[in-house]
Amino acid sequence: MRRTVHALATACGWLAAGFLAAIAVATLVQIGARQFGHPIEMTELSGFFLAASTFLGLAYTLIAGGHVRVSLVSQFVPDGVRRIVELWCCAIGLAITGFMTWQVGFFALETWRFNELSPGLLAIPMWIPQSAVAFGLAVLVLALLEQAVVVLRGQEPDYATNDDGVAE
């Protein structure tokens, strides 16, 4: 399971990077078209790319130790207590992220059923960017679950060992 979750998170990280590059390309196209007197509106598309990039990159960032962690308390407590704190944090993260995944996924399904389109000039079906957000959250749920299992086994979680490349 661990290899699969890491591979999925890495693939999502690459997708997130691709969407960031797409924002740059969309901006350059918009600037170039404006210089030739043909304004193209890409702001809405760039916003969708930003949402996809943000949420698809969450699981990769968790496993890589890139999220902000406050370890002020846990660094001074014994290992047994630290493990409980880590499990508690994973459980809270799972609860919140699981709820968000369910709600965003349901919302994307509803917008697909009603064929809701974006209000901008491009009229993109809203379920497309919402699905990217829901998928990114679902992969984060898997990554949090996998990290909780790692902590339950008494091992150091990846987000702690990958923090600046040094284990705490």
DSSP file with accessible surface (Angstrom, degrees, kcal/mol):
  #  RESIDUE AA STRUCTURE BP1 BP2  ACC     N-H-->O    O-->H-N    N-H-->O    O-->H-N    TCO  KAPPA ALPHA  PHI   PSI    X-CA   Y-CA   Z-CA
    1    1 A M     >        0   0  130      0, 0.0     4,-2.5     0, 0.0     5,-0.2   0.000 360.0 360.0 360.0 -38.5    0.0    0.0    0.0
    2    2 A R  H  >  +     0   0   82      1,-0.2     4,-2.4     2,-0.2     5,-0.2   0.908 360.0  46.8 -62.1 -45.0    2.8    2.4    0.9
    3    3 A R  H  > S+     0   0  224      1,-0.2     4,-2.5     2,-0.2    -1,-0.2   0.891 112.5  51.1 -63.7 -38.8    4.4    2.3   -2.5
    4    4 A T  H  > S+     0   0   99      2,-0.2     4,-2.6     1,-0.2    -2,-0.2   0.927 111.4  46.2 -65.2 -46.1    1.1    2.7   -4.3
    5    5 A V  H  X S+     0   0    8     -4,-2.5     4,-2.9     2,-0.2     5,-0.2   0.922 114.1  48.9 -63.9 -42.0    0.1    5.8   -2.2
    6    6 A H  H  X S+     0   0   49     -4,-2.4     4,-2.5    -5,-0.2    -2,-0.2   0.904 112.1  48.5 -65.0 -40.3    3.6    7.3   -2.7
    7    7 A A  H  X S+     0   0   62     -4,-2.5     4,-2.5     2,-0.2    -2,-0.2   0.914 113.5  47.1 -65.7 -41.1    3.4    6.7   -6.5
    8    8 A L  H  X S+     0   0   57     -4,-2.6     4,-2.5     2,-0.2    -2,-0.2   0.920 113.1  48.4 -65.7 -43.5   -0.1    8.2   -6.6
    9    9 A A  H  X S+     0   0    1     -4,-2.9     4,-2.2     2,-0.2    51,-0.4   0.899 111.8  49.9 -64.4 -39.0    1.0   11.2   -4.6
   10   10 A T  H  X S+     0   0   58     -4,-2.5     4,-2.3     2,-0.2    -2,-0.2   0.920 109.9  50.3 -65.8 -42.4    4.1   11.7   -6.8
   11   11 A A  H  X S+     0   0   51     -4,-2.5     4,-2.4     1,-0.2    -2,-0.2   0.918 111.2  49.0 -61.2 -41.4    2.0   11.5   -9.9
   12   12 A C  H  X S+     0   0    2     -4,-2.5     4,-2.6     2,-0.2    -1,-0.2   0.867 108.2  54.7 -65.8 -35.0   -0.3   14.1   -8.4
   13   13 A G  H  X S+     0   0   14     -4,-2.2     4,-2.2     2,-0.2    -2,-0.2   0.910 108.8  47.7 -63.2 -41.5    2.7   16.2   -7.6
   14   14 A W  H  X S+     0   0  190     -4,-2.3     4,-2.4     2,-0.2    -2,-0.2   0.897 111.2  50.8 -66.2 -39.8    3.8   16.1  -11.2
   15   15 A L  H  X S+     0   0   90     -4,-2.4     4,-2.4     2,-0.2    -2,-0.2   0.914 108.9  51.8 -61.9 -41.8    0.3   17.0  -12.3
   16   16 A A  H  X S+     0   0    8     -4,-2.6     4,-2.0     1,-0.2    -2,-0.2   0.919 109.7  49.1 -60.8 -42.6    0.3   19.9   -9.9
   17   17 A A  H  X S+     0   0   48     -4,-2.2     4,-2.3     1,-0.2    -1,-0.2   0.898 109.3  53.3 -63.9 -38.0    3.6   21.1  -11.4
   18   18 A G  H  X S+     0   0   41     -4,-2.4     4,-2.3     1,-0.2    -2,-0.2   0.899 107.6  50.2 -63.4 -39.8    2.1   20.7  -14.9
   19   19 A F  H  X S+     0   0   56     -4,-2.4     4,-1.8     2,-0.2    -1,-0.2   0.864 108.5  52.7 -68.1 -34.2   -0.8   22.9  -13.9
   20   20 A L  H  X S+     0   0   94     -4,-2.0     4,-1.7     2,-0.2    -2,-0.2   0.919 110.2  48.0 -64.4 -41.6    1.6   25.5  -12.6
   21   21 A A  H  X S+     0   0   56     -4,-2.3     4,-2.5     1,-0.2    -2,-0.2   0.887 107.9  55.9 -63.9 -37.3    3.4   25.5  -15.9
   22   22 A A  H  X S+     0   0   29     -4,-2.3     4,-2.9     1,-0.2    -1,-0.2   0.856 103.3  55.1 -64.3 -33.6    0.1   25.8  -17.7
   23   23 A I  H  X S+     0   0   35     -4,-1.8     4,-2.4     2,-0.2    -1,-0.2   0.933 108.9  47.7 -62.2 -44.1   -0.6   29.0  -15.7
   24   24 A A  H  X S+     0   0   52     -4,-1.7     4,-2.5     2,-0.2    -2,-0.2   0.927 113.2  47.5 -63.3 -43.1    2.6   30.4  -16.9
   25   25 A V  H  X S+     0   0   89     -4,-2.5     4,-2.8     2,-0.2     5,-0.2   0.929 111.7  50.2 -64.0 -45.3    1.8   29.4  -20.5
   26   26 A A  H  X S+     0   0    3     -4,-2.9     4,-2.4     1,-0.2    -1,-0.2   0.906 111.6  48.9 -60.7 -39.6   -1.7   30.8  -20.3
   27   27 A T  H  X S+     0   0   58     -4,-2.4     4,-2.6     2,-0.2    -1,-0.2   0.922 111.8  48.4 -66.5 -43.2   -0.3   34.1  -18.9
   28   28 A L  H  X S+     0   0  121     -4,-2.5     4,-3.0     2,-0.2     5,-0.2   0.897 111.6  49.9 -64.3 -40.1    2.3   34.3  -21.7
   29   29 A V  H  X S+     0   0   65     -4,-2.8     4,-2.8     2,-0.2     5,-0.3   0.925 111.1  49.6 -63.0 -43.0   -0.4   33.6  -24.4
   30   30 A Q  H  X S+     0   0   22     -4,-2.4     4,-1.9    -5,-0.2    10,-0.3   0.926 113.8  44.9 -62.6 -43.8   -2.6   36.3  -22.9
   31   31 A I  H  X S+     0   0   78     -4,-2.6     4,-1.8     2,-0.2    -2,-0.2   0.937 115.0  48.1 -66.1 -45.3    0.3   38.8  -22.9
   32   32 A G  H  X S+     0   0   27     -4,-3.0     4,-1.1     1,-0.2    -2,-0.2   0.914 111.2  49.5 -63.4 -43.3    1.4   37.9  -26.4
   33   33 A A  H  <>S+     0   0   16     -4,-2.8     5,-2.8     1,-0.2     3,-0.4   0.893 108.7  53.5 -64.0 -36.9   -2.1   38.1  -27.8
   34   34 A R  H ><5S+     0   0  137     -4,-1.9     3,-1.5    -5,-0.3    -1,-0.2   0.881 103.6  56.8 -65.5 -35.4   -2.6   41.5  -26.3
   35   35 A Q  H 3<5S+     0   0  146     -4,-1.8    -1,-0.2     1,-0.3    -2,-0.2   0.793 108.0  47.9 -65.7 -28.9    0.6   42.8  -27.9
   36   36 A F  T 3<5S-     0   0  167     -4,-1.1    -1,-0.3    -3,-0.4    -2,-0.2   0.251 123.2-103.8 -96.2  11.4   -0.8   41.8  -31.3
   37   37 A G  T < 5S+     0   0   57     -3,-1.5    -3,-0.2     1,-0.1    -2,-0.1   0.665  92.1 109.0  80.2  16.5   -4.2   43.5  -30.7
   38   38 A H      < -     0   0  132     -5,-2.8    -3,-0.1    -6,-0.2    -2,-0.1  -0.724  56.1-157.5-123.8  80.3   -6.1   40.2  -30.0
   39   39 A P        -     0   0  105      0, 0.0     2,-0.4     0, 0.0    -9,-0.1  -0.358   7.1-167.0 -63.9 132.4   -6.9   40.1  -26.3
   40   40 A I        -     0   0   75    -10,-0.3     2,-0.8   -11,-0.1    -6,-0.1  -0.989  17.2-135.3-119.2 131.3   -7.6   36.6  -25.0
   41   41 A E        +     0   0   86     -2,-0.4     4,-0.2     1,-0.1    81,-0.1  -0.778  40.8 150.8 -91.4 110.7   -9.2   36.2  -21.6
   42   42 A M     >  +     0   0   30     -2,-0.8     4,-2.5     2,-0.1     5,-0.2   0.294  41.5 100.9-118.6   6.1   -7.3   33.4  -19.8
   43   43 A T  H  > S+     0   0   82      1,-0.2     4,-2.1     2,-0.2     5,-0.1   0.915  83.7  47.6 -62.7 -44.3   -7.8   34.5  -16.2
   44   44 A E  H  > S+     0   0   41      2,-0.2     4,-2.0     1,-0.2    -1,-0.2   0.928 112.4  49.3 -64.8 -42.8  -10.6   32.1  -15.4
   45   45 A L  H  > S+     0   0   38      1,-0.2     4,-2.4     2,-0.2    -1,-0.2   0.911 109.7  52.0 -62.8 -41.6   -8.7   29.2  -16.9
   46   46 A S  H  X S+     0   0   17     -4,-2.5     4,-2.3     1,-0.2    -1,-0.2   0.874 106.9  54.1 -62.7 -36.6   -5.6   30.1  -14.9
   47   47 A G  H  X S+     0   0   36     -4,-2.1     4,-2.2     2,-0.2    -1,-0.2   0.905 108.7  48.0 -63.6 -40.4   -7.8   30.2  -11.7
   48   48 A F  H  X S+     0   0   37     -4,-2.0     4,-2.4     1,-0.2    -2,-0.2   0.898 111.0  51.1 -65.9 -40.3   -8.9   26.6  -12.5
   49   49 A F  H  X S+     0   0   43     -4,-2.4     4,-2.7     2,-0.2    -2,-0.2   0.886 109.0  51.9 -62.8 -38.5   -5.3   25.6  -13.1
   50   50 A L  H  X S+     0   0   91     -4,-2.3     4,-2.7     2,-0.2    -2,-0.2   0.921 109.5  48.5 -64.9 -43.3   -4.4   27.1   -9.7
   51   51 A A  H  X S+     0   0   31     -4,-2.2     4,-2.3     2,-0.2     5,-0.3   0.936 113.8  46.8 -62.2 -45.1   -7.1   25.2   -7.9
   52   52 A A  H  X S+     0   0    4     -4,-2.4     4,-2.6     1,-0.2     5,-0.3   0.932 113.5  48.6 -62.7 -44.0   -6.1   22.0   -9.5
   53   53 A S  H  X S+     0   0   11     -4,-2.7     4,-1.4     1,-0.2    -2,-0.2   0.919 111.6  49.7 -62.9 -42.5   -2.4   22.6   -8.8
   54   54 A T  H  < S+     0   0   71     -4,-2.7     4,-0.3     1,-0.2    -2,-0.2   0.952 118.1  36.2 -62.5 -50.6   -3.1   23.4   -5.1
   55   55 A F  H >< S+     0   0   55     -4,-2.3     3,-0.7     1,-0.2     4,-0.4   0.835 114.4  54.2 -79.6 -31.5   -5.2   20.4   -4.3
   56   56 A L  H 3< S+     0   0    7     -4,-2.6     4,-0.5    -5,-0.3     3,-0.3   0.803 108.0  53.0 -70.1 -26.1   -3.4   17.9   -6.5
   57   57 A G  T 3X S+     0   0    9     -4,-1.4     4,-2.3    -5,-0.3    -1,-0.2   0.541  85.1  87.5 -85.3  -4.5   -0.1   18.8   -4.7
   58   58 A L  H <> S+     0   0   35     -3,-0.7     4,-2.2    -4,-0.3    -1,-0.2   0.924  88.9  44.3 -63.7 -47.9   -1.4   18.3   -1.2
   59   59 A A  H  > S+     0   0    1     -4,-0.4     4,-2.5    -3,-0.3     5,-0.2   0.923 114.6  49.3 -66.1 -43.3   -0.6   14.6   -0.8
   60   60 A Y  H  > S+     0   0  111     -4,-0.5     4,-2.4   -51,-0.4    -1,-0.2   0.926 111.6  49.7 -60.5 -43.1    2.8   14.9   -2.3
   61   61 A T  H  X>S+     0   0   47     -4,-2.3     5,-2.9     1,-0.2     6,-0.7   0.884 109.7  52.0 -65.7 -36.7    3.6   17.9   -0.1
   62   62 A L  H ><5S+     0   0   20     -4,-2.2     3,-1.1     3,-0.2    -2,-0.2   0.961 112.9  43.2 -62.2 -51.1    2.5   15.9    3.0
   63   63 A I  H 3<5S+     0   0   13     -4,-2.5    -2,-0.2     1,-0.3    99,-0.2   0.873 113.1  52.9 -66.1 -33.7    4.7   12.9    2.2
   64   64 A A  H 3<5S-     0   0   36     -4,-2.4   100,-0.3    -5,-0.2    -1,-0.3   0.572 113.7-117.8 -78.7  -6.7    7.6   15.2    1.3
   65   65 A G  T <<5S+     0   0    9     -3,-1.1    -3,-0.2    -4,-0.6    99,-0.2   0.757  74.5 130.9  78.5  24.9    7.3   17.0    4.7
   66   66 A G      < +     0   0   54     -5,-2.9    -4,-0.2    -6,-0.2     2,-0.1   0.586  38.6  97.0 -89.9 -11.8    6.6   20.3    3.0
   67   67 A H  S    S-     0   0   70     -6,-0.7     2,-0.3    -5,-0.1    -9,-0.0  -0.479  88.4 -97.7 -76.0 151.3    3.5   21.3    5.1
   68   68 A V        -     0   0  141     -2,-0.1     2,-0.4     2,-0.0    -1,-0.1  -0.515  46.5-172.7 -69.3 125.9    4.0   23.6    8.0
   69   69 A R        -     0   0   67     -2,-0.3     2,-0.8    -4,-0.1    -1,-0.0  -0.977  20.4-150.0-122.3 140.0    4.2   21.6   11.2
   70   70 A V        +     0   0  129     -2,-0.4     4,-0.3     1,-0.1     3,-0.3  -0.898  25.4 164.4-108.0 102.6    4.3   22.9   14.7
   71   71 A S     >  +     0   0   22     -2,-0.8     4,-1.9     1,-0.2     5,-0.2   0.058  34.7 119.0-107.6  26.4    6.3   20.4   16.7
   72   72 A L  T  4 S+     0   0  114      1,-0.2     4,-0.3     2,-0.2    -1,-0.2   0.909  85.9  31.0 -59.1 -42.3    6.9   22.7   19.7
   73   73 A V  T >4 S+     0   0  104     -3,-0.3     3,-1.5     1,-0.1     4,-0.4   0.939 118.2  52.6 -82.4 -47.6    5.1   20.3   22.1
   74   74 A S  G >4 S+     0   0    8     -4,-0.3     3,-0.7     1,-0.3    -2,-0.2   0.758  99.9  62.5 -68.0 -22.0    5.9   17.0   20.4
   75   75 A Q  G 3< S+     0   0   90     -4,-1.9    -1,-0.3     1,-0.2    -2,-0.1   0.720 106.5  45.2 -75.9 -16.0    9.6   17.5   20.3
   76   76 A F  G <  S+     0   0  158     -3,-1.5    -1,-0.2    -4,-0.3    -2,-0.2   0.374  98.2  84.3-107.4   3.7    9.9   17.6   24.1
   77   77 A V  S <  S-     0   0   36     -3,-0.7     5,-0.0    -4,-0.4    -4,-0.0  -0.686  88.1 -89.4-104.1 160.0    7.7   14.7   25.0
   78   78 A P     >  -     0   0   91      0, 0.0     4,-2.6     0, 0.0     3,-0.3  -0.184  43.3-103.1 -61.8 162.3    8.6   11.0   25.2
   79   79 A D  H  > S+     0   0  120      1,-0.2     4,-2.4     2,-0.2     5,-0.2   0.848 119.4  54.9 -58.1 -38.4    8.3    8.8   22.1
   80   80 A G  H  > S+     0   0   48      2,-0.2     4,-1.6     1,-0.2    -1,-0.2   0.920 111.9  43.2 -62.5 -43.3    5.1    7.2   23.4
   81   81 A V  H  > S+     0   0   67     -3,-0.3     4,-2.6     2,-0.2    -2,-0.2   0.899 111.7  54.8 -69.7 -38.9    3.3   10.5   23.9
   82   82 A R  H  X S+     0   0   41     -4,-2.6     4,-2.8     1,-0.2    -2,-0.2   0.903 106.0  52.6 -60.5 -40.0    4.7   11.8   20.6
   83   83 A R  H  X S+     0   0  111     -4,-2.4     4,-2.6     2,-0.2    -1,-0.2   0.912 109.4  48.9 -62.8 -40.5    3.2    8.8   18.8
   84   84 A I  H  X S+     0   0  115     -4,-1.6     4,-2.6     2,-0.2    -2,-0.2   0.922 111.6  49.3 -64.8 -42.3   -0.2    9.6   20.4
   85   85 A V  H  X S+     0   0   45     -4,-2.6     4,-2.6     2,-0.2    -2,-0.2   0.924 111.6  49.2 -62.8 -43.5    0.1   13.2   19.3
   86   86 A E  H  X S+     0   0   13     -4,-2.8     4,-2.5     2,-0.2    -2,-0.2   0.916 112.2  48.1 -62.6 -43.3    1.0   12.1   15.8
   87   87 A L  H  X S+     0   0   43     -4,-2.6     4,-2.7     2,-0.2    -2,-0.2   0.906 111.0  51.0 -63.4 -41.1   -2.0    9.7   15.7
   88   88 A W  H  X S+     0   0  164     -4,-2.6     4,-2.7     2,-0.2     5,-0.2   0.929 111.2  48.1 -61.9 -44.3   -4.3   12.4   17.0
   89   89 A C  H  X S+     0   0   59     -4,-2.6     4,-2.6     1,-0.2    -2,-0.2   0.914 112.7  48.2 -63.9 -42.5   -3.1   14.9   14.3
   90   90 A C  H  X S+     0   0    4     -4,-2.5     4,-2.8     2,-0.2    -1,-0.2   0.907 112.1  50.0 -64.0 -40.3   -3.5   12.2   11.6
   91   91 A A  H  X S+     0   0   54     -4,-2.7     4,-2.5     2,-0.2    -2,-0.2   0.926 112.5  45.6 -65.6 -44.6   -7.0   11.4   12.9
   92   92 A I  H  X S+     0   0   71     -4,-2.7     4,-2.6     2,-0.2     5,-0.3   0.928 114.4  49.2 -63.9 -43.9   -8.1   15.1   12.9
   93   93 A G  H  X S+     0   0   19     -4,-2.6     4,-2.7    -5,-0.2     5,-0.3   0.904 111.7  49.3 -60.9 -42.0   -6.6   15.6    9.5
   94   94 A L  H  X S+     0   0   38     -4,-2.8     4,-2.7     2,-0.2     5,-0.3   0.907 111.3  49.3 -63.4 -43.1   -8.4   12.5    8.2
   95   95 A A  H  X S+     0   0   66     -4,-2.5     4,-2.1     2,-0.2    -2,-0.2   0.950 116.7  40.4 -63.1 -48.5  -11.7   13.6    9.6
   96   96 A I  H  X S+     0   0   96     -4,-2.6     4,-2.5     2,-0.2    -2,-0.2   0.943 120.0  43.7 -67.5 -46.9  -11.5   17.1    8.2
   97   97 A T  H  X S+     0   0   14     -4,-2.7     4,-2.8    -5,-0.3    -2,-0.2   0.887 112.6  52.9 -68.8 -37.5  -10.1   16.0    4.8
   98   98 A G  H  X S+     0   0   27     -4,-2.7     4,-2.4    -5,-0.3    -1,-0.2   0.926 110.8  47.2 -61.9 -43.4  -12.5   13.1    4.5
   99   99 A F  H  X S+     0   0  132     -4,-2.1     4,-2.5    -5,-0.3    -2,-0.2   0.932 113.3  48.3 -62.9 -45.5  -15.5   15.4    5.1
  100  100 A M  H  X S+     0   0   74     -4,-2.5     4,-3.0     1,-0.2     5,-0.3   0.906 110.6  51.6 -61.9 -42.1  -14.1   17.9    2.6
  101  101 A T  H  X S+     0   0   27     -4,-2.8     4,-2.5     1,-0.2     5,-0.2   0.925 111.1  47.6 -60.8 -46.2  -13.5   15.2    0.0
  102  102 A W  H  X S+     0   0  181     -4,-2.4     4,-2.4    -5,-0.2    -2,-0.2   0.934 115.5  44.2 -60.6 -47.2  -17.1   13.9    0.4
  103  103 A Q  H  X S+     0   0   83     -4,-2.5     4,-2.5     2,-0.2    -2,-0.2   0.914 116.1  44.9 -67.8 -45.0  -18.6   17.4    0.1
  104  104 A V  H  X S+     0   0   38     -4,-3.0     4,-2.6     2,-0.2    -1,-0.2   0.906 114.4  50.2 -67.5 -39.2  -16.5   18.5   -2.8
  105  105 A G  H  X S+     0   0   29     -4,-2.5     4,-2.1    -5,-0.3    -2,-0.2   0.926 112.4  46.6 -63.3 -43.4  -17.0   15.2   -4.6
  106  106 A F  H  X S+     0   0  105     -4,-2.4     4,-2.4    -5,-0.2    -2,-0.2   0.908 112.2  51.1 -63.9 -40.5  -20.8   15.4   -4.1
  107  107 A F  H  X S+     0   0  108     -4,-2.5     4,-2.4     2,-0.2    -2,-0.2   0.909 109.2  50.3 -64.6 -41.4  -20.8   19.1   -5.2
  108  108 A A  H  X S+     0   0    6     -4,-2.6     4,-1.8     1,-0.2    -1,-0.2   0.902 110.4  50.7 -63.1 -39.7  -18.8   18.1   -8.4
  109  109 A L  H  X S+     0   0   70     -4,-2.1     4,-2.5     1,-0.2    -2,-0.2   0.912 110.2  49.8 -63.7 -41.2  -21.4   15.4   -9.1
  110  110 A E  H  X S+     0   0   42     -4,-2.4     4,-2.2     1,-0.2    -2,-0.2   0.907 109.8  49.5 -64.8 -42.6  -24.2   17.8   -8.6
  111  111 A T  H  <>S+     0   0    2     -4,-2.4     5,-2.3     1,-0.2     4,-0.3   0.841 110.9  51.3 -68.4 -28.6  -22.7   20.4  -11.0
  112  112 A W  H ><5S+     0   0  147     -4,-1.8     3,-0.8    -5,-0.2    -2,-0.2   0.924 109.8  49.5 -69.3 -44.1  -22.2   17.5  -13.6
  113  113 A R  H 3<5S+     0   0  145     -4,-2.5    -2,-0.2     1,-0.2    -1,-0.2   0.886 116.8  40.7 -60.9 -40.7  -25.9   16.5  -13.2
  114  114 A F  T 3<5S-     0   0  151     -4,-2.2    -1,-0.2    -5,-0.2    -2,-0.2   0.421 105.9-128.8 -89.5   1.0  -27.1   20.1  -13.7
  115  115 A N  T < 5 -     0   0  106     -3,-0.8     2,-0.2    -4,-0.3    -3,-0.2   0.898  37.0-171.8  52.8  46.6  -24.5   20.8  -16.4
  116  116 A E      < -     0   0   89     -5,-2.3    10,-2.5    -6,-0.1    11,-0.4  -0.511   4.3-157.0 -73.6 134.0  -23.4   23.9  -14.7
  117  117 A L  B     -A  125   0A  84      8,-0.3     6,-0.1    -2,-0.2     7,-0.1  -0.795  24.5 -97.7-111.1 155.2  -21.0   26.1  -16.7
  118  118 A S        -     0   0    6      6,-2.4     5,-0.1    -2,-0.3    -1,-0.1  -0.352  31.4-125.1 -67.9 150.2  -18.4   28.6  -15.5
  119  119 A P  S    S+     0   0  129      0, 0.0    -1,-0.1     0, 0.0    -2,-0.0   0.577  79.7  91.2 -77.6  -5.4  -19.6   32.2  -15.7
  120  120 A G  S >  S-     0   0   32      4,-0.1     3,-0.5     1,-0.1    -3,-0.0   0.034  96.6 -85.8 -81.5-169.1  -16.7   33.4  -17.8
  121  121 A L  T 3  S+     0   0  150      1,-0.2    -1,-0.1     2,-0.1    -3,-0.0   0.765 122.1  56.5 -69.3 -27.1  -16.2   33.7  -21.6
  122  122 A L  T 3  S-     0   0   83    -81,-0.1    -1,-0.2     2,-0.0    -4,-0.0   0.740  87.2-149.9 -82.4 -22.1  -15.0   30.1  -21.9
  123  123 A A    <   -     0   0   46     -3,-0.5    -2,-0.1     1,-0.2     3,-0.0   0.944  23.6-176.6  50.3  59.3  -18.1   28.4  -20.4
  124  124 A I        -     0   0   30      1,-0.1    -6,-2.4    -7,-0.1    -1,-0.2  -0.659  35.9-102.7 -84.2 136.8  -16.2   25.4  -19.0
  125  125 A P  B >   -A  117   0A  37      0, 0.0     3,-1.5     0, 0.0    -8,-0.3  -0.425  29.1-139.4 -59.3 126.9  -18.2   22.7  -17.3
  126  126 A M  T 3> S+     0   0   32    -10,-2.5     4,-1.8     1,-0.3     5,-0.2   0.732  94.1  71.5 -66.5 -22.2  -17.7   23.3  -13.6
  127  127 A W  H 3> S+     0   0   90    -11,-0.4     4,-2.2   -16,-0.2    -1,-0.3   0.791  88.6  65.6 -66.1 -22.7  -17.4   19.6  -12.7
  128  128 A I  H <> S+     0   0   81     -3,-1.5     4,-1.4     2,-0.2    -1,-0.2   0.983 108.7  33.2 -67.2 -56.9  -14.0   19.5  -14.5
  129  129 A P  H  > S+     0   0   14      0, 0.0     4,-1.8     0, 0.0    -1,-0.2   0.889 118.7  55.1 -67.6 -31.5  -12.0   21.8  -12.1
  130  130 A Q  H  X S+     0   0   23     -4,-1.8     4,-2.6     1,-0.2    -2,-0.2   0.865 104.0  54.8 -67.6 -32.9  -14.1   20.6   -9.1
  131  131 A S  H  X S+     0   0   46     -4,-2.2     4,-2.8     2,-0.2    -1,-0.2   0.878 105.0  52.9 -66.7 -37.3  -13.2   17.0   -9.9
  132  132 A A  H  X S+     0   0   21     -4,-1.4     4,-2.3     2,-0.2    -1,-0.2   0.914 110.9  47.4 -63.6 -40.3   -9.5   17.9   -9.8
  133  133 A V  H  X S+     0   0   20     -4,-1.8     4,-2.3     2,-0.2    -2,-0.2   0.940 113.5  47.4 -64.8 -46.3  -10.0   19.4   -6.4
  134  134 A A  H  X S+     0   0   14     -4,-2.6     4,-2.4     1,-0.2    -2,-0.2   0.908 112.3  49.6 -63.2 -41.1  -12.0   16.3   -5.2
  135  135 A F  H  X S+     0   0   96     -4,-2.8     4,-2.4     2,-0.2     5,-0.2   0.920 109.7  51.0 -65.7 -42.7   -9.3   13.9   -6.5
  136  136 A G  H  X S+     0   0    1     -4,-2.3     4,-1.9     1,-0.2   -77,-0.2   0.913 111.7  47.7 -60.6 -40.6   -6.5   15.8   -4.9
  137  137 A L  H  X S+     0   0    3     -4,-2.3     4,-2.2     2,-0.2    -1,-0.2   0.898 109.6  53.2 -67.3 -38.2   -8.4   15.7   -1.6
  138  138 A A  H  X S+     0   0   36     -4,-2.4     4,-2.1     2,-0.2    -2,-0.2   0.910 108.8  48.9 -64.3 -39.9   -9.0   12.0   -2.0
  139  139 A V  H  X S+     0   0    4     -4,-2.4     4,-2.5     1,-0.2    -1,-0.2   0.892 109.0  53.7 -67.6 -35.5   -5.3   11.3   -2.5
  140  140 A L  H  X S+     0   0   17     -4,-1.9     4,-2.8     2,-0.2     5,-0.2   0.906 105.8  53.3 -63.6 -39.3   -4.6   13.4    0.6
  141  141 A V  H  X S+     0   0   34     -4,-2.2     4,-2.6     2,-0.2    -2,-0.2   0.940 110.0  47.7 -59.7 -45.6   -7.0   11.2    2.6
  142  142 A L  H  X S+     0   0   71     -4,-2.1     4,-2.6     1,-0.2    -2,-0.2   0.917 112.2  49.5 -61.7 -41.5   -5.1    8.1    1.4
  143  143 A A  H  X S+     0   0    0     -4,-2.5     4,-2.5     2,-0.2    -2,-0.2   0.911 111.9  47.7 -66.2 -41.4   -1.8    9.7    2.3
  144  144 A L  H  X S+     0   0   16     -4,-2.8     4,-2.3     2,-0.2    -2,-0.2   0.911 112.5  49.6 -64.9 -40.7   -3.0   10.7    5.8
  145  145 A L  H  X S+     0   0   79     -4,-2.6     4,-2.2    -5,-0.2    -2,-0.2   0.928 111.4  48.9 -62.8 -44.2   -4.4    7.2    6.3
  146  146 A E  H  X S+     0   0    6     -4,-2.6     4,-2.1     1,-0.2    -2,-0.2   0.913 111.3  49.4 -63.6 -40.0   -1.1    5.6    5.2
  147  147 A Q  H  X S+     0   0    0     -4,-2.5     4,-2.3     1,-0.2    -1,-0.2   0.881 108.4  53.6 -68.1 -35.5    0.9    7.9    7.5
  148  148 A A  H  X S+     0   0   12     -4,-2.3     4,-2.6     2,-0.2    -1,-0.2   0.910 108.4  49.9 -64.6 -39.5   -1.4    7.0   10.4
  149  149 A V  H  X S+     0   0   47     -4,-2.2     4,-1.9     2,-0.2    -2,-0.2   0.909 108.7  52.8 -64.2 -40.3   -0.7    3.3    9.7
  150  150 A V  H  <>S+     0   0    3     -4,-2.1     5,-2.1     1,-0.2    -2,-0.2   0.933 111.1  46.1 -60.3 -44.3    3.0    4.1    9.7
  151  151 A V  H ><5S+     0   0    3     -4,-2.3     3,-1.8     1,-0.2    -2,-0.2   0.909 109.0  55.3 -66.5 -40.5    2.7    5.8   13.1
  152  152 A L  H 3<5S+     0   0  100     -4,-2.6    -1,-0.2     1,-0.3    -2,-0.2   0.849 103.4  55.9 -60.6 -33.3    0.6    2.9   14.5
  153  153 A R  T 3<5S-     0   0  172     -4,-1.9    -1,-0.3    -5,-0.2    -2,-0.2   0.483 121.4-110.0 -76.9  -3.0    3.4    0.5   13.5
  154  154 A G  T < 5S+     0   0   49     -3,-1.8    -3,-0.2     1,-0.3     2,-0.2   0.599  76.1 130.0  85.5  11.6    5.8    2.5   15.6
  155  155 A Q      < -     0   0   92     -5,-2.1    -1,-0.3    -6,-0.2    -2,-0.1  -0.525  67.3 -96.9 -94.4 164.9    7.7    3.9   12.6
  156  156 A E        -     0   0   72     -2,-0.2    -1,-0.1    -3,-0.1    -5,-0.0  -0.656  44.2-117.6 -79.5 129.6    8.6    7.5   11.9
  157  157 A P    >>  -     0   0    4      0, 0.0     4,-1.9     0, 0.0     3,-1.0  -0.316  18.1-119.1 -68.2 153.4    6.1    9.1    9.5
  158  158 A D  H 3> S+     0   0   17      1,-0.3     4,-2.5     2,-0.2     5,-0.1   0.863 111.6  60.5 -60.8 -37.4    7.4   10.4    6.2
  159  159 A Y  H 34 S+     0   0   15      1,-0.2    -1,-0.3     2,-0.2   -96,-0.1   0.766 109.6  43.8 -66.0 -20.5    6.4   13.9    6.9
  160  160 A A  H X4 S+     0   0    0     -3,-1.0     3,-0.6     2,-0.1     8,-0.4   0.848 116.0  44.8 -88.9 -36.7    8.7   13.9    9.9
  161  161 A T  H 3< S+     0   0   41     -4,-1.9    -2,-0.2     1,-0.2    -3,-0.2   0.765 113.5  50.3 -79.4 -24.2   11.7   12.2    8.2
  162  162 A N  T >< S+     0   0   69     -4,-2.5     3,-1.1    -5,-0.2     2,-0.9   0.359  74.8 125.2 -93.7   3.9   11.5   14.3    5.1
  163  163 A D  G X  S-     0   0   49     -3,-0.6     3,-1.8     1,-0.3   -98,-0.1  -0.532 102.7 -26.4 -67.4 104.6   11.4   17.6    6.9
  164  164 A D  G 3  S-     0   0  147     -2,-0.9    -1,-0.3     1,-0.3    -2,-0.1   0.768 114.6 -70.8  57.4  25.1   14.4   19.4    5.3
  165  165 A G  G <  S+     0   0   68     -3,-1.1     2,-0.4  -101,-0.2    -1,-0.3   0.569 114.2 101.9  75.9   6.5   15.9   16.1    4.6
  166  166 A V  S <  S-     0   0   99     -3,-1.8    -3,-0.3    -6,-0.1    -1,-0.2  -0.977  71.1-124.7-128.0 134.5   16.7   15.4    8.2
  167  167 A A              0   0   62     -2,-0.4    -6,-0.2    -5,-0.1    -7,-0.0  -0.504 360.0 360.0 -72.9 144.4   14.8   13.2   10.7
  168  168 A E              0   0   86     -8,-0.4    -1,-0.1    -2,-0.2    -8,-0.0  -0.476 360.0 360.0 -75.4 360.0   13.7   15.0   13.9
